[in-house]
Amino acid sequence: MVAPLALNRAATVRAACAWVASQRSGMQSAIRADAPGATASKTGLMARSHAEAFQKLPGVKLVAAVDANLDAARAFADKFGIGTCFGSLDEALDWGEFDAATNVTPDAVHYSTTLPLLAAGKHVLCEKPLATSHALALEMTQAAEKAGVVNMVNLTYRNVPAMQLAAEMVAEGQIGEVRHFEASYLQSWLTQPAWGDWKTESAWLWRLSTEHGSKGVLGDVGIHILDFATYVAGSDVTRLACTLKTFDKAEGNRIGEYPLDANDSALMTVELGNGAMGSVTATRFASGHLNDLILRIHGTKGGLDVRDINLKGQLSACLGDDLETGTWRKIRAPRVPSNYARFIDAIRKGSTGTPDFARGAALQQLLDAAEAADTTGCATHIA
């Protein structure tokens, strides 16, 4: 599915997008493209989130929807008041009346749908993971740099105020030198139906099948907790060990066209460039947790507890004299702009948006290293 946007052509927008041929009063900016044969239910979850977020931004308009399933594109367009639909990305690019694209395709086709957009000079916000391998993610990064366009990967937890404030506090040295951390991403949609019935809905089944492009919990949410932990710690992973586990979930581990072979749980131990070490876990079997990210990070002068519990962020700190009593105090974090807002702002200013494709490629390197470490049983050093 593709959902193009249009930005009002204020002076800052004209400067950022002077190459746009259209002289109309609007600047189109975001497309969402889906895999061949994708259904509306398969692609609608995050696509709706993107569309709703962009429609809330001043001066932004969704101008088209693209899906290989044209009926799905039309349904999406009707829901969001979008005037144009296409059954292929090629058709949309031939039309060309947009400046940027938000790519909410399944993981396996991020590469093949993003490169044509970059080649056409379109700014791109791509869902995570950026690609299915580090090599492909690097190629996408290089293509974006060559095109000179705004390129961002939608690591949604960068939108959490508690995370951003915690990163600032660590960078300022408030907890001293980072020594240890524990990070976890806990979901439970394989044990309860709060988000739907995974056994019957393709929106969930494809996430359990490598044949359908899934990298399992590692690629789906492991990438988020790796970004969450290393962004706050202010340092990248240099060494990683990993164990992945796929549990039996159905007779023959298959439901219809979906072999249920993607990993369900991931357990990693990592070392960072700043000398810290920690554990990183992700699972879909954390009964009692709907969608929770938890990071406890400790330094020579204090510690931070950063949480996003079912989309509600919170930050606590133990600093100074509180270390002697183990007292933790809540800290209120100021609001921060969303990835969607930063994407549009970067286009208008002609600046670099973050997190960018380079960050997505670096995280993809960690995902590849985790898979390799699980296969070999040996820790992997990250260059």
TORLUM-58517 format. One record per residue (C-alpha): residue number from 1; residue in one letter; x, y, z. Coordinates in Angstrom, 1 decimal. Example, Ala and Ser with C-alpha at 12.3 -4.5 7.8 and 13.67 -1.06 7.14 Angstrom:
BEGIN
> i, aa, X, Y, Z
> 1, A, 12.3, -4.5, 7.8;
> 2, S, 13.7, -1.1, 7.1;
END
This chain:
BEGIN
> i, aa, X, Y, Z
> 1, M, 0.0, 0.0, 0.0;
> 2, V, 1.2, 3.5, -0.8;
> 3, A, -0.1, 6.7, 0.8;
> 4, P, 1.5, 9.8, -0.8;
> 5, L, 1.5, 13.1, 1.1;
> 6, A, 1.4, 16.7, 0.0;
> 7, L, 3.1, 19.6, 1.8;
> 8, N, 2.0, 23.2, 1.5;
> 9, R, 4.6, 25.0, -0.6;
> 10, A, 5.9, 27.4, 1.9;
> 11, A, 9.3, 29.0, 1.2;
> 12, T, 11.1, 26.4, 3.2;
> 13, V, 9.4, 23.6, 1.3;
> 14, R, 10.2, 25.2, -2.1;
> 15, A, 13.8, 25.4, -1.1;
> 16, A, 13.9, 21.7, 0.0;
> 17, C, 12.1, 20.4, -3.0;
> 18, A, 12.9, 22.8, -5.9;
> 19, W, 13.3, 19.8, -8.2;
> 20, V, 9.6, 19.1, -8.1;
> 21, A, 8.1, 19.7, -11.5;
> 22, S, 4.6, 20.4, -10.3;
> 23, Q, 3.8, 24.0, -9.8;
> 24, R, 0.5, 23.3, -8.1;
> 25, S, -0.2, 24.6, -4.6;
> 26, G, 0.6, 21.3, -3.0;
> 27, M, 3.8, 19.2, -2.7;
> 28, Q, 3.1, 15.5, -2.6;
> 29, S, 5.1, 13.5, -0.2;
> 30, A, 4.5, 10.0, 0.9;
> 31, I, 3.9, 6.6, -0.7;
> 32, R, 3.4, 3.3, 0.9;
> 33, A, 4.0, 0.2, -1.3;
> 34, D, 3.1, -3.3, -0.6;
> 35, A, 4.3, -6.7, -1.7;
> 36, P, 2.8, -8.5, -4.7;
> 37, G, -0.5, -10.1, -3.6;
> 38, A, -0.6, -8.4, -0.3;
> 39, T, -4.0, -8.0, 1.3;
> 40, A, -5.4, -5.0, 3.1;
> 41, S, -5.4, -6.9, 6.4;
> 42, K, -1.8, -7.9, 5.9;
> 43, T, -0.6, -4.4, 5.4;
> 44, G, -3.2, -2.3, 7.2;
> 45, L, -1.9, -2.2, 10.7;
> 46, M, 1.2, 0.1, 10.4;
> 47, A, -0.1, 1.7, 7.3;
> 48, R, -3.1, 3.1, 9.2;
> 49, S, -0.7, 4.4, 11.8;
> 50, H, 1.4, 6.2, 9.2;
> 51, A, -1.6, 7.7, 7.5;
> 52, E, -3.1, 8.9, 10.7;
> 53, A, 0.1, 10.5, 11.9;
> 54, F, 0.8, 12.3, 8.6;
> 55, Q, -2.7, 13.6, 8.4;
> 56, K, -2.3, 15.3, 11.7;
> 57, L, 0.7, 17.3, 10.5;
> 58, P, 0.0, 20.9, 9.2;
> 59, G, 0.5, 21.4, 5.5;
> 60, V, 0.7, 17.6, 4.8;
> 61, K, -1.7, 15.8, 2.5;
> 62, L, -2.0, 12.1, 1.5;
> 63, V, -2.4, 12.1, -2.3;
> 64, A, -2.3, 8.5, -3.4;
> 65, A, -2.4, 4.9, -2.3;
> 66, V, -0.5, 2.1, -4.0;
> 67, D, -1.0, -1.7, -3.6;
> 68, A, -0.7, -4.7, -5.9;
> 69, N, -4.2, -5.5, -4.6;
> 70, L, -6.0, -2.5, -6.1;
> 71, D, -9.1, -3.2, -4.1;
> 72, A, -7.0, -2.8, -1.0;
> 73, A, -5.6, 0.4, -2.2;
> 74, R, -9.1, 1.7, -3.0;
> 75, A, -10.3, 0.7, 0.5;
> 76, F, -7.4, 2.4, 2.1;
> 77, A, -7.9, 5.5, 0.0;
> 78, D, -11.6, 5.7, 0.8;
> 79, K, -10.8, 5.4, 4.5;
> 80, F, -8.3, 8.3, 4.5;
> 81, G, -9.8, 10.5, 1.8;
> 82, I, -7.1, 9.9, -0.7;
> 83, G, -7.9, 10.7, -4.3;
> 84, T, -5.6, 8.5, -6.4;
> 85, C, -4.9, 4.8, -6.4;
> 86, F, -2.4, 2.6, -8.2;
> 87, G, -1.9, -1.2, -8.5;
> 88, S, 1.9, -1.0, -8.8;
> 89, L, 4.8, 1.2, -7.7;
> 90, D, 5.8, 1.6, -11.3;
> 91, E, 2.5, 3.2, -12.1;
> 92, A, 2.9, 5.6, -9.2;
> 93, L, 6.4, 6.5, -10.3;
> 94, D, 5.3, 7.1, -13.9;
> 95, W, 2.7, 9.5, -12.4;
> 96, G, 5.3, 11.0, -10.3;
> 97, E, 3.2, 13.7, -8.6;
> 98, F, 4.7, 13.3, -5.1;
> 99, D, 7.9, 14.1, -3.4;
> 100, A, 8.3, 11.5, -0.7;
> 101, A, 7.2, 8.1, 0.3;
> 102, T, 6.5, 6.2, 3.5;
> 103, N, 7.2, 2.5, 2.8;
> 104, V, 5.1, 0.2, 5.0;
> 105, T, 5.7, -3.0, 3.1;
> 106, P, 6.6, -6.4, 4.6;
> 107, D, 10.3, -6.7, 5.6;
> 108, A, 11.3, -8.8, 2.6;
> 109, V, 10.3, -6.1, 0.0;
> 110, H, 11.7, -3.0, 1.7;
> 111, Y, 14.7, -3.2, -0.5;
> 112, S, 13.0, -3.8, -3.8;
> 113, T, 10.4, -1.0, -3.2;
> 114, T, 12.7, 1.6, -1.8;
> 115, L, 15.4, 1.6, -4.4;
> 116, P, 13.1, 2.7, -7.3;
> 117, L, 11.8, 5.5, -5.1;
> 118, L, 15.4, 6.7, -4.3;
> 119, A, 16.3, 6.5, -8.0;
> 120, A, 13.4, 8.7, -8.8;
> 121, G, 14.6, 11.3, -6.2;
> 122, K, 11.9, 10.7, -3.6;
> 123, H, 12.4, 11.2, 0.1;
> 124, V, 11.7, 7.9, 1.9;
> 125, L, 10.6, 7.0, 5.4;
> 126, C, 10.9, 3.2, 5.5;
> 127, E, 9.6, 0.8, 8.1;
> 128, K, 12.0, -1.3, 10.1;
> 129, P, 14.0, -3.4, 9.6;
> 130, L, 15.5, -1.5, 6.7;
> 131, A, 16.2, -4.8, 4.7;
> 132, T, 16.7, -8.5, 5.2;
> 133, S, 20.5, -8.3, 5.3;
> 134, H, 23.3, -5.9, 6.1;
> 135, A, 24.5, -5.9, 2.5;
> 136, L, 21.1, -4.9, 1.2;
> 137, A, 20.7, -2.2, 3.9;
> 138, L, 24.1, -0.8, 3.0;
> 139, E, 23.1, -0.6, -0.7;
> 140, M, 19.9, 1.2, 0.3;
> 141, T, 22.0, 3.6, 2.4;
> 142, Q, 24.4, 4.3, -0.4;
> 143, A, 21.6, 4.8, -2.9;
> 144, A, 19.9, 7.3, -0.5;
> 145, E, 23.2, 9.2, 0.0;
> 146, K, 23.8, 9.3, -3.8;
> 147, A, 20.2, 10.6, -4.4;
> 148, G, 20.7, 13.3, -1.8;
> 149, V, 17.2, 12.8, -0.3;
> 150, V, 15.9, 12.6, 3.2;
> 151, N, 16.1, 9.0, 4.3;
> 152, M, 14.7, 7.7, 7.6;
> 153, V, 13.9, 4.4, 9.2;
> 154, N, 10.8, 4.3, 11.4;
> 155, L, 12.2, 3.2, 14.8;
> 156, T, 9.1, 4.3, 16.5;
> 157, Y, 10.4, 4.3, 20.1;
> 158, R, 12.6, 7.3, 19.2;
> 159, N, 9.2, 9.0, 19.8;
> 160, V, 9.2, 8.1, 23.5;
> 161, P, 10.1, 11.2, 25.6;
> 162, A, 11.6, 9.1, 28.4;
> 163, M, 14.0, 7.4, 26.0;
> 164, Q, 15.2, 10.8, 24.6;
> 165, L, 15.7, 12.3, 28.0;
> 166, A, 17.5, 9.2, 29.3;
> 167, A, 19.9, 9.4, 26.3;
> 168, E, 20.6, 13.1, 27.1;
> 169, M, 21.3, 12.3, 30.8;
> 170, V, 23.7, 9.5, 29.9;
> 171, A, 25.5, 11.8, 27.3;
> 172, E, 25.8, 14.5, 30.0;
> 173, G, 27.5, 12.1, 32.3;
> 174, Q, 24.8, 12.1, 35.0;
> 175, I, 25.2, 8.3, 35.6;
> 176, G, 28.9, 8.4, 35.1;
> 177, E, 30.6, 5.7, 32.9;
> 178, V, 28.1, 3.1, 31.7;
> 179, R, 28.9, -0.3, 33.0;
> 180, H, 25.9, -2.6, 32.8;
> 181, F, 22.4, -2.7, 31.4;
> 182, E, 19.4, -5.1, 30.9;
> 183, A, 17.0, -4.4, 28.0;
> 184, S, 13.9, -6.3, 27.1;
> 185, Y, 11.0, -6.1, 24.7;
> 186, L, 8.0, -8.1, 25.9;
> 187, Q, 4.9, -9.0, 23.9;
> 188, S, 2.3, -11.7, 24.4;
> 189, W, 0.2, -11.9, 21.3;
> 190, L, 0.9, -15.6, 20.9;
> 191, T, -0.7, -16.3, 24.3;
> 192, Q, -3.8, -14.1, 24.2;
> 193, P, -6.1, -12.4, 21.5;
> 194, A, -5.9, -8.7, 22.6;
> 195, W, -4.7, -7.7, 19.1;
> 196, G, -6.6, -10.4, 17.2;
> 197, D, -6.4, -14.1, 16.6;
> 198, W, -2.9, -14.9, 15.3;
> 199, K, -4.0, -18.4, 14.2;
> 200, T, -6.5, -17.0, 11.6;
> 201, E, -5.3, -13.5, 10.7;
> 202, S, -2.7, -13.0, 8.0;
> 203, A, -1.6, -9.8, 9.7;
> 204, W, 0.0, -12.0, 12.3;
> 205, L, 0.7, -15.2, 10.5;
> 206, W, 3.2, -13.7, 8.1;
> 207, R, 5.3, -12.5, 11.1;
> 208, L, 5.7, -16.2, 12.0;
> 209, S, 6.9, -17.4, 8.6;
> 210, T, 10.3, -16.9, 7.1;
> 211, E, 8.8, -17.9, 3.7;
> 212, H, 6.7, -14.8, 3.9;
> 213, G, 9.6, -12.5, 4.7;
> 214, S, 9.6, -12.5, 8.4;
> 215, K, 12.8, -12.3, 10.5;
> 216, G, 10.9, -13.4, 13.5;
> 217, V, 10.8, -11.5, 16.8;
> 218, L, 14.4, -10.6, 16.2;
> 219, G, 13.7, -8.5, 13.1;
> 220, D, 10.2, -7.4, 14.2;
> 221, V, 10.9, -6.0, 17.7;
> 222, G, 14.5, -7.1, 18.5;
> 223, I, 15.6, -4.3, 16.3;
> 224, H, 13.7, -1.8, 18.5;
> 225, I, 15.2, -2.9, 21.8;
> 226, L, 18.7, -3.0, 20.3;
> 227, D, 18.1, 0.6, 19.2;
> 228, F, 16.5, 1.5, 22.5;
> 229, A, 19.4, 0.2, 24.5;
> 230, T, 22.3, 1.4, 22.4;
> 231, Y, 20.8, 4.9, 21.7;
> 232, V, 20.4, 5.5, 25.4;
> 233, A, 23.8, 4.1, 26.2;
> 234, G, 25.4, 6.3, 23.6;
> 235, S, 27.6, 3.5, 22.2;
> 236, D, 27.4, 0.8, 19.6;
> 237, V, 27.7, -3.0, 20.0;
> 238, T, 31.2, -4.4, 19.4;
> 239, R, 30.5, -8.1, 20.4;
> 240, L, 27.3, -10.1, 20.4;
> 241, A, 26.2, -13.6, 21.4;
> 242, C, 22.7, -14.8, 20.7;
> 243, T, 20.3, -17.7, 21.1;
> 244, L, 17.1, -17.8, 19.1;
> 245, K, 14.1, -20.1, 19.8;
> 246, T, 11.1, -21.1, 17.7;
> 247, F, 8.4, -22.9, 19.7;
> 248, D, 5.8, -25.4, 18.5;
> 249, K, 2.6, -23.5, 17.9;
> 250, A, 0.4, -25.7, 15.7;
> 251, E, 0.2, -29.2, 14.3;
> 252, G, 3.1, -29.7, 12.0;
> 253, N, 4.1, -26.1, 12.7;
> 254, R, 2.1, -24.9, 9.8;
> 255, I, -1.2, -23.1, 9.3;
> 256, G, -2.5, -23.0, 5.8;
> 257, E, 0.2, -21.4, 3.5;
> 258, Y, 2.3, -20.3, 6.5;
> 259, P, 5.1, -22.5, 7.9;
> 260, L, 5.6, -21.3, 11.5;
> 261, D, 9.4, -21.3, 11.4;
> 262, A, 10.4, -17.8, 12.4;
> 263, N, 12.0, -17.2, 15.8;
> 264, D, 9.6, -16.4, 18.7;
> 265, S, 12.2, -15.5, 21.4;
> 266, A, 15.7, -14.0, 21.3;
> 267, L, 18.3, -13.7, 24.0;
> 268, M, 21.5, -11.7, 23.5;
> 269, T, 24.5, -10.7, 25.5;
> 270, V, 26.4, -7.8, 24.2;
> 271, E, 29.4, -5.6, 24.8;
> 272, L, 29.5, -1.9, 23.8;
> 273, G, 32.3, 0.3, 22.5;
> 274, N, 32.3, 2.2, 25.8;
> 275, G, 33.1, -1.0, 27.7;
> 276, A, 29.6, -1.7, 29.1;
> 277, M, 28.0, -5.1, 28.8;
> 278, G, 24.4, -6.1, 29.0;
> 279, S, 21.6, -8.4, 28.0;
> 280, V, 19.0, -7.9, 25.4;
> 281, T, 15.9, -10.0, 25.1;
> 282, A, 12.8, -10.1, 22.9;
> 283, T, 9.8, -12.4, 23.0;
> 284, R, 6.2, -12.9, 21.9;
> 285, F, 5.5, -15.2, 24.9;
> 286, A, 5.8, -12.8, 27.8;
> 287, S, 2.3, -13.4, 29.2;
> 288, G, 1.2, -10.5, 31.2;
> 289, H, 2.9, -7.9, 29.0;
> 290, L, 1.1, -6.6, 25.9;
> 291, N, 3.8, -4.3, 24.5;
> 292, D, 6.5, -3.4, 27.0;
> 293, L, 10.0, -2.1, 26.6;
> 294, I, 12.2, -2.0, 29.7;
> 295, L, 15.8, -0.7, 30.0;
> 296, R, 17.7, -0.6, 33.2;
> 297, I, 21.1, 1.1, 32.7;
> 298, H, 23.7, 1.5, 35.4;
> 299, G, 26.9, 3.7, 35.6;
> 300, T, 29.6, 4.6, 38.1;
> 301, K, 27.5, 7.5, 39.4;
> 302, G, 23.9, 6.3, 39.1;
> 303, G, 21.3, 4.4, 37.2;
> 304, L, 18.2, 4.9, 35.0;
> 305, D, 15.1, 2.9, 34.5;
> 306, V, 13.4, 3.6, 31.2;
> 307, R, 10.1, 2.0, 30.3;
> 308, D, 7.5, 2.2, 27.6;
> 309, I, 4.6, 0.1, 29.0;
> 310, N, 1.9, -0.5, 26.5;
> 311, L, 2.7, 2.8, 24.8;
> 312, K, 3.1, 4.8, 28.1;
> 313, G, 6.6, 6.0, 28.8;
> 314, Q, 8.2, 6.5, 32.2;
> 315, L, 11.7, 7.4, 33.5;
> 316, S, 13.1, 6.9, 36.9;
> 317, A, 16.6, 7.6, 38.2;
> 318, C, 18.8, 6.8, 41.2;
> 319, L, 21.5, 9.4, 41.5;
> 320, G, 23.7, 11.1, 44.0;
> 321, D, 22.9, 10.5, 47.7;
> 322, D, 20.0, 8.2, 46.6;
> 323, L, 22.6, 5.6, 45.7;
> 324, E, 23.2, 4.9, 49.4;
> 325, T, 19.5, 4.0, 50.0;
> 326, G, 18.6, 2.6, 46.6;
> 327, T, 15.9, 5.3, 46.1;
> 328, W, 14.5, 5.7, 42.7;
> 329, R, 12.7, 8.9, 41.7;
> 330, K, 10.4, 9.5, 38.7;
> 331, I, 11.4, 12.1, 36.2;
> 332, R, 9.0, 13.9, 33.9;
> 333, A, 10.2, 14.0, 30.3;
> 334, P, 9.2, 16.7, 27.9;
> 335, R, 7.4, 15.9, 24.7;
> 336, V, 9.4, 15.2, 21.6;
> 337, P, 8.5, 15.4, 17.9;
> 338, S, 7.6, 12.1, 16.2;
> 339, N, 9.6, 10.4, 13.5;
> 340, Y, 6.8, 11.5, 11.1;
> 341, A, 7.2, 15.2, 12.1;
> 342, R, 11.0, 15.0, 11.9;
> 343, F, 10.7, 13.5, 8.4;
> 344, I, 8.6, 16.3, 7.2;
> 345, D, 10.7, 18.9, 9.0;
> 346, A, 13.9, 17.5, 7.4;
> 347, I, 12.3, 17.7, 3.9;
> 348, R, 11.3, 21.3, 4.5;
> 349, K, 14.7, 22.4, 5.8;
> 350, G, 16.8, 20.3, 3.4;
> 351, S, 18.4, 18.7, 6.4;
> 352, T, 19.3, 15.1, 7.5;
> 353, G, 16.5, 13.3, 9.3;
> 354, T, 17.2, 10.8, 12.1;
> 355, P, 17.2, 7.9, 12.6;
> 356, D, 18.5, 7.5, 9.0;
> 357, F, 19.2, 4.6, 6.7;
> 358, A, 22.8, 4.4, 8.0;
> 359, R, 21.4, 3.7, 11.5;
> 360, G, 19.0, 1.2, 10.0;
> 361, A, 22.0, -0.5, 8.3;
> 362, A, 24.0, -0.6, 11.5;
> 363, L, 21.1, -2.3, 13.3;
> 364, Q, 20.7, -4.7, 10.4;
> 365, Q, 24.3, -5.7, 10.9;
> 366, L, 23.5, -6.6, 14.5;
> 367, L, 20.5, -8.7, 13.4;
> 368, D, 22.7, -10.6, 10.9;
> 369, A, 25.3, -11.0, 13.6;
> 370, A, 22.7, -12.4, 16.0;
> 371, E, 21.6, -15.0, 13.5;
> 372, A, 25.2, -16.0, 12.8;
> 373, A, 25.9, -16.3, 16.5;
> 374, D, 22.8, -18.5, 17.0;
> 375, T, 23.9, -20.7, 14.1;
> 376, T, 27.5, -21.1, 15.2;
> 377, G, 27.1, -20.9, 18.9;
> 378, C, 30.0, -18.4, 19.0;
> 379, A, 30.0, -14.7, 19.8;
> 380, T, 30.3, -12.4, 16.8;
> 381, H, 32.6, -9.3, 16.8;
> 382, I, 31.1, -6.3, 15.1;
> 383, A, 33.5, -4.3, 12.9;
END
